[in-house]
Structures are given as C-alpha cells and as structure tokens.
Amino acid sequence: MKDLLRRPLFAFAFGVAITAAALLGHAAYATDGAIDACFKPSNGTLYLLGNGSGRTVCQPGDVPISWNAAGLNGQDGEDGQDGQSVTSEQLAPGEDANCPNGGSKFTSASGVTYACNGSDGQDGEDGHDFAGTFASSNGLYRLRVEDDGIRLEGPNGRASLVDTGITLDSALALTLRAGTAMSLRAAGPLTVNGTQITLNGPTCMPAARIGDGVAVNPASGIGAITAGSLTVCIGG
C-alpha cells in the first residue's frame, strides 16, 4: 500500500515543482544552476532550500527534490546542400554572335539560353525588327535570324533561306510529303542527283533514255523498254 501511495505523490510533487519554479522565477535558482526543494508527503506541499528560504536541508521524513534551472542547448543541425541557381549576364551589342544587338545570356545546370534584343526600327518603322539566335536548352538546335537570311540548324542538318535561294541539307534521310499534290518547278533546268532515283514506287523498272530501244506489242500497242537507266527507275 505504501508503494502505491508513493507513486502518485511523486508525480504530484514533480508537477508542483514545475509550477513553483514558474511562479518564483529567479528567486528559486540555486548558485550551482539547480533548484533544490523538499516534498512533504504528509500534506503534499513543497518548500525550497537556500536563497533566503531559511532552510538548507529537508525535514525528517520529507523527500528532497532537485532539477536544473535551464536545459542544455540542442546540437546544431548540418547545413543543407546549396541549390543550383540560374546566372544571367548582360550582353552588349557585338559582344556575342548569338545576340548581335545585345541581350541576356542565361546559364543553368541544363545549359545556356539567350534572350536577344531586336534591332531599332528604320524609316519610320515601329522597332519590331529582330536579329539574333534562339537556342534550345541543350544547345543542339538553333534558329538564327540575320540580315542575310534565316537558318535552322541541328546536329544532322540545316535549312537556310538566304538571298541566293533555299537550301536543305541532311546528313541522314530527307523526306518531303504532301497530303494532296506536290510540284517541283524551276524557271531553268531542274537537276535531281542520286545514286538511284525511283519514281512512283519502291521497285525499279529502267526508265528510257534517248536512243534506248522500245519493243511495242502490235496487238495492244503497249511498249516495253528493252534498254534503259538503272539509276532512274519507274516503280512497278
């Protein structure tokens, strides 16, 4: 029975000790940074020791209690890893070929991009002229607008529209498709070069050349080429 009573009394004593420390403030602090007190089980009261209380020890039968006046500081946490910020650089006109009229250069972990200034309008125009370069974030693809033309550039080809004409260059396949009809026209000679040119199909039937022989079926009037070019074919 005595043990059963002692446990709630100690719990009550601890709560009373906290309350007393909050009410008494600095007057309850001992010289060593701890607060010393005594708990009286007979009536559940708490009294302090030292600091002008007139008591230095607990009375017989009372329970001594002591707690720190202030806790220790917690340990500092580790610094987090710095993030990767985008840096910008102002470009003066003529400083960087990507922005002939000046602008801004942005560098990040994913690559370099530009925001270029347009040229001033001339002859009463409203200043919407543009000359400069737009680049993809990985730097592999570019659109260049310059005074002599427009160019699309990539790792395997380019397309240019300049004063002398239009050029399509491809290091791999070049495909032209039309949903309805396609026309290739030239005011002068039209030249098509290739190791093999096939018209209207994947198979190759030789196309006639000037002087090649053609055998005509008298019954149907349909002819067949007896000799022809293997590099220029008509699909079967």
KALIN-V388642 format. One record per pair of residues at least 12 apart in sequence whose C-alpha atoms are under 10 Angstrom apart, sorted by the first residue. I is the first residue (numbers start at 1). GAP is how many residues later the second one is. D is the distance in Angstrom with one decimal. If there is no record, write none. Layout:
# KALIN-V388642
I&GAP&D, I&GAP&D
This chain:
# KALIN-V388642
5&36&9.6, 6&35&8.4, 9&30&9.0, 9&31&9.4, 9&32&7.0, 9&33&9.9, 9&35&7.3, 10&29&8.5, 10&31&8.9, 10&34&9.5, 10&53&9.0, 10&55&9.7, 12&27&9.6, 12&32&7.8, 12&33&9.6, 13&25&9.0, 13&26&6.4, 13&27&8.8, 13&28&8.8, 13&31&7.3, 13&32&7.9, 13&33&7.2, 13&50&9.3, 13&52&8.5, 14&25&9.1, 14&32&9.6, 14&51&8.4, 14&52&9.8, 14&53&9.6, 16&23&9.1, 16&28&9.0, 16&29&8.1, 16&30&7.0, 16&31&10.0, 17&18&9.3, 17&19&9.6, 17&20&8.0, 17&21&9.2, 17&22&8.8, 17&28&9.7, 17&29&7.1, 17&30&9.0, 17&31&9.4, 17&48&8.3, 17&49&9.0, 17&50&8.7, 18&49&9.2, 20&17&9.9, 20&26&8.3, 20&27&8.9, 20&28&9.0, 21&14&8.1, 21&27&9.7, 21&46&9.7, 21&48&8.4, 25&44&9.6, 26&25&9.8, 26&43&9.0, 27&21&10.0, 27&23&9.7, 27&24&6.8, 27&25&8.6, 27&26&9.5, 28&20&7.2, 28&21&8.5, 28&22&8.2, 28&23&6.8, 28&24&9.3, 28&25&9.1, 28&41&8.7, 29&19&9.7, 29&20&9.8, 29&21&8.8, 29&22&7.3, 29&38&10.0, 29&39&8.9, 29&40&6.4, 29&41&9.8, 30&18&9.8, 30&19&8.4, 30&20&6.9, 30&21&6.5, 30&38&9.4, 30&39&8.2, 31&19&9.1, 31&20&8.4, 32&36&9.1, 32&37&9.2, 33&34&8.9, 33&35&6.3, 33&36&5.6, 33&37&7.4, 33&38&10.0, 34&32&6.6, 34&33&5.6, 34&34&4.3, 34&35&5.1, 34&36&8.1, 35&13&7.9, 35&14&8.1, 35&15&9.0, 35&16&9.8, 35&30&8.2, 35&31&5.4, 35&32&5.4, 35&33&6.1, 35&34&6.1, 35&35&9.8, 36&12&6.1, 36&13&5.5, 36&14&7.6, 36&15&9.8, 36&20&9.1, 36&21&9.3, 36&22&9.8, 36&28&7.4, 36&29&5.9, 36&30&4.5, 36&31&6.9, 36&32&9.0, 36&33&9.8, 37&12&5.2, 37&13&8.7, 37&18&9.4, 37&19&9.3, 37&20&8.7, 37&21&7.8, 37&25&9.9, 37&26&8.5, 37&27&6.0, 37&28&5.1, 37&29&6.2, 37&30&8.9, 38&17&9.9, 38&19&8.2, 38&20&5.7, 38&21&8.1, 38&23&9.9, 38&24&6.2, 38&25&5.4, 38&26&4.4, 38&27&5.5, 38&28&8.4, 39&19&8.3, 39&20&9.5, 39&22&9.2, 39&23&5.6, 39&24&5.0, 39&25&6.4, 39&26&7.0, 40&18&9.0, 40&19&8.5, 40&20&9.5, 40&21&7.5, 40&22&4.8, 40&23&6.5, 40&24&9.1, 41&20&7.9, 41&21&6.5, 41&22&7.6, 42&19&8.9, 42&20&8.5, 45&17&9.9, 46&16&9.4, 46&17&9.4, 46&18&9.7, 46&19&9.3, 47&17&9.8, 47&18&9.8, 48&16&9.7, 48&17&9.2, 48&18&9.7, 49&15&9.5, 49&16&9.8, 49&17&9.8, 84&24&7.3, 84&25&6.9, 85&22&8.8, 85&23&6.7, 85&24&8.1, 86&20&6.6, 86&21&5.7, 86&22&4.7, 86&23&7.8, 86&24&9.6, 86&25&9.8, 86&26&9.6, 87&18&8.3, 87&19&5.7, 87&20&5.3, 87&21&6.6, 87&22&9.9, 87&25&9.7, 88&16&6.6, 88&17&5.5, 88&18&4.5, 88&19&6.4, 88&20&9.0, 88&24&9.7, 88&25&9.6, 88&26&9.4, 89&14&8.5, 89&15&5.6, 89&16&5.0, 89&17&6.5, 89&18&8.4, 89&25&9.6, 90&12&7.6, 90&13&6.0, 90&14&4.6, 90&15&6.4, 90&16&9.0, 90&24&10.0, 90&25&9.7, 90&26&9.9, 91&12&5.0, 91&13&5.5, 91&14&6.9, 91&23&9.6, 91&24&9.6, 91&25&8.6, 91&26&9.5, 92&12&8.7, 92&25&9.7, 93&23&9.6, 93&24&8.7, 93&26&9.9, 96&36&9.8, 97&35&8.0, 97&36&8.4, 98&15&9.6, 98&16&7.5, 98&17&9.4, 98&18&7.9, 98&33&9.3, 98&34&5.9, 98&35&5.1, 98&36&7.9, 98&37&8.7, 98&44&9.6, 98&45&9.9, 98&46&8.1, 98&47&9.8, 99&15&7.5, 99&16&7.8, 99&17&5.1, 99&18&7.1, 99&19&8.9, 99&32&7.5, 99&33&4.8, 99&34&6.2, 99&35&9.0, 99&45&9.6, 99&46&9.9, 100&16&7.9, 100&17&8.2, 100&18&8.9, 100&19&9.0, 100&31&7.0, 100&32&5.9, 100&33&8.6, 100&46&8.8, 101&15&6.9, 101&16&5.6, 101&17&6.4, 101&18&6.3, 101&19&9.3, 101&29&8.9, 101&30&7.1, 101&31&7.2, 102&12&9.8, 102&13&8.7, 102&14&5.9, 102&15&5.6, 102&16&8.3, 102&17&9.3, 102&29&9.8, 102&30&8.7, 103&12&5.6, 103&13&4.2, 103&14&5.0, 103&15&8.7, 103&29&9.2, 104&12&6.2, 104&13&8.3, 106&31&9.9, 107&30&9.4, 108&29&9.0, 109&28&9.7, 109&29&10.0, 110&27&6.4, 110&28&6.6, 110&29&9.5, 111&24&9.9, 111&25&8.5, 111&26&5.2, 111&27&5.3, 111&28&6.8, 112&23&8.0, 112&24&8.1, 112&25&6.0, 112&26&7.2, 112&27&6.8, 113&20&9.4, 113&21&7.5, 113&22&6.0, 113&23&6.9, 113&24&5.9, 113&25&8.6, 113&26&7.8, 114&18&9.1, 114&19&7.4, 114&20&6.5, 114&21&6.9, 114&22&9.3, 114&23&9.4, 115&17&8.7, 115&18&8.3, 115&19&7.6, 115&20&9.5, 116&14&8.5, 116&15&7.9, 116&16&6.0, 116&17&7.2, 116&18&8.1, 117&12&9.4, 117&13&7.3, 117&14&7.6, 117&15&7.5, 117&16&10.0, 118&12&4.1, 118&13&5.6, 118&14&7.4, 119&12&6.4, 119&13&9.2, 130&15&7.2, 130&16&8.2, 130&17&9.4, 131&13&7.7, 131&14&5.1, 131&15&5.2, 131&16&7.3, 131&18&10.0, 131&19&9.6, 132&12&5.9, 132&13&5.4, 132&14&6.5, 132&15&9.7, 133&12&6.4, 133&13&8.6, 133&17&10.0, 133&18&9.5, 133&19&10.0, 134&18&9.9, 135&18&9.6, 139&15&9.3, 139&16&9.9, 140&13&8.1, 140&14&5.9, 140&15&6.3, 140&16&9.9, 141&12&5.7, 141&13&4.7, 141&14&7.3, 141&15&10.0, 141&17&9.6, 142&12&6.8, 142&13&9.9, 142&16&9.6, 143&15&10.0, 143&16&9.9, 144&16&9.4, 145&16&9.9, 146&16&9.5, 147&15&9.2, 147&16&9.8, 148&13&8.7, 148&14&5.9, 148&15&6.5, 148&16&9.5, 149&12&5.5, 149&13&4.2, 149&14&6.7, 149&15&9.5, 149&16&9.6, 149&17&9.8, 150&12&6.5, 150&13&9.8, 150&16&9.8, 151&15&9.9, 151&16&9.5, 152&16&9.6, 153&16&9.7, 154&16&9.5, 155&15&9.5, 155&16&8.7, 156&13&8.4, 156&14&6.0, 156&15&5.1, 156&16&6.7, 156&17&9.5, 157&12&5.2, 157&13&4.2, 157&14&5.7, 157&15&7.9, 157&16&9.7, 157&17&9.4, 158&12&6.6, 158&13&9.1, 193&38&9.8, 193&39&9.9, 194&37&7.9, 194&38&9.0, 195&35&9.6, 195&36&6.4, 195&37&8.9, 196&33&9.6, 196&34&7.4, 196&35&4.3, 196&36&6.0, 196&37&7.6, 197&32&10.0, 197&33&8.8, 197&34&5.9, 197&35&4.8, 197&36&6.1, 197&37&8.6, 198&32&9.5, 198&33&7.8, 198&34&6.0, 198&35&4.6, 198&36&5.8, 198&37&6.4, 199&33&7.9, 199&34&6.1, 199&35&4.9, 199&36&5.7, 199&37&9.3, 200&33&8.8, 200&34&6.3, 200&35&5.0, 200&36&7.8, 201&32&9.0, 201&33&7.1, 201&34&4.0, 201&35&6.5, 202&31&9.2, 202&32&8.8, 202&33&5.9, 202&34&7.8, 203&30&7.9, 203&31&7.6, 203&32&4.9, 203&33&5.8, 204&25&9.9, 204&26&7.5, 204&27&8.7, 204&28&8.1, 204&29&4.9, 204&30&5.8, 204&31&5.3, 204&32&6.7, 205&20&8.9, 205&23&8.7, 205&24&8.6, 205&25&7.5, 205&26&9.6, 205&27&8.3, 205&28&5.1, 205&29&5.1, 205&30&6.1, 205&31&6.4, 206&18&10.0, 206&19&7.4, 206&20&8.9, 206&21&7.4, 206&22&5.0, 206&23&5.0, 206&24&5.1, 206&25&7.6, 206&26&6.4, 206&27&4.8, 206&28&6.4, 206&29&9.0, 207&18&7.5, 207&19&10.0, 207&20&8.3, 207&21&5.3, 207&22&5.4, 207&23&7.3, 207&24&8.4, 207&25&5.7, 207&26&5.2, 207&27&6.1, 207&28&9.6, 208&16&9.5, 208&17&6.4, 208&18&8.6, 208&19&6.9, 208&20&4.6, 208&21&6.5, 208&22&9.6, 208&24&8.6, 208&25&8.9, 208&26&9.6, 209&16&9.5, 209&18&8.3, 209&19&5.9, 209&20&6.9, 209&23&9.5, 210&18&9.0, 211&16&9.1, 211&17&9.2, 212&13&7.4, 212&14&7.2, 212&15&5.4, 212&16&6.0, 212&17&9.1, 213&12&6.1, 213&13&5.2, 213&14&5.7, 213&15&8.0, 214&12&5.4, 214&13&7.4, 214&14&9.3, 215&12&9.8
